[in-house]
Structures are given as C-alpha cells and as structure tokens.
Amino acid sequence: MNGSNHLQESDTRPLNLCPVCLRKLHFSIGYDVVERYRSLLQFHNDFGFGQEARWVSDRLKSILRPEEVV
C-alpha cells in the first residue's frame, strides 16, 4: 500500500497486497478472508485478469482444505 511517484511505477506494482498490508486491512475493517478471495477470483475471471486469477486461486488452495476449494 505504498505510494507511487508516477504512473509507470504504479503500473508495475502487483494488484495483490503483501501479507502485512493484508493483515492490517483485516484488523482495521474486519472481513471474511475466504469470501474476499472468492470475490476477487470472480472479479479477475469476469474481467480477464488471468494471471491475477491464478494467484488468488493458489491462495485459496493454500488456506482451504481440498474439499472446500470451489
């Protein structure tokens, strides 16, 4: 969640948050982590962000039991 000095720098940053920023966000506003990832996965799939969708899918697989993964 660091700032950027120009558009090119901003465009090279990943869309996902680092674990520290993700935890800070979770602590401050509270949300269901799994639901957030499922919503992000749906968004990325709907709008053609394949690389980001794969990243989110991998995250879901790493935090859920195999029978919970959709």
Order of alpha helices (4+ residues) and beta strands (2+ residues): alpha-alpha-alpha-alpha
